[in-house]
C-alpha cells in the first residue's frame, strides 16, 4: 500500500503493487524512501530517471525536485513492462 501522506507532486500517480513488492525484494524500505528507476513501458518507451517516493511516481526526471512541485505523469503506471532500480535514497 502506498503512503498515506500526500506526495510532493499533486499530479503524482500510485505505483502498482506488484512493482512495489519488487522494490521491497530488492531492499528498498517499505516507507520513507526515494528511488530512481529506469522503466520500459508498453510500446517501447523508456524513461531513464523515474522518481518514486513512498509508493508514488512523482517525476520522470531529476529536474526541479526541490520542495512541492507539479509535473504531469503522462503514462498509465499499469503499462510498466520492466522496472530497473538505479538508486535508493
Residue pairs with C-beta under 8 A, 6 or more apart in sequence:
1 17
1 55
2 14
2 15
2 20
2 54
2 55
2 56
3 31
3 53
3 54
3 55
3 56
5 54
7 53
7 54
7 56
7 58
8 53
8 58
8 67
8 68
8 69
9 56
9 58
9 59
9 68
9 69
9 70
9 71
9 73
10 68
10 70
11 70
11 71
11 72
11 73
12 56
12 57
12 58
12 73
13 56
13 57
13 73
13 77
14 55
14 56
14 57
14 77
15 52
15 55
15 56
15 57
15 77
16 77
16 78
16 80
19 77
19 80
19 83
20 55
22 83
23 35
23 52
23 83
23 85
24 30
26 85
27 88
28 35
28 85
28 88
29 88
31 54
32 54
33 53
33 54
33 88
33 89
34 51
34 52
34 53
34 88
34 89
35 51
35 52
35 53
35 85
35 86
35 87
35 88
35 89
36 49
36 50
36 51
36 52
36 62
36 85
36 86
36 87
36 88
36 89
37 49
37 50
37 51
37 52
37 83
37 84
37 85
37 86
38 46
38 47
38 48
38 49
38 50
38 83
38 84
38 86
39 46
39 47
39 50
39 80
39 82
39 83
39 84
40 46
40 80
40 81
40 82
41 47
41 75
41 79
41 80
41 81
42 79
42 81
43 79
45 75
47 60
47 75
48 61
49 60
49 61
49 62
49 86
50 57
50 59
50 60
51 57
51 58
51 59
51 60
51 61
51 62
51 65
52 58
57 73
57 77
58 71
59 65
59 69
59 71
60 71
60 73
60 74
64 71
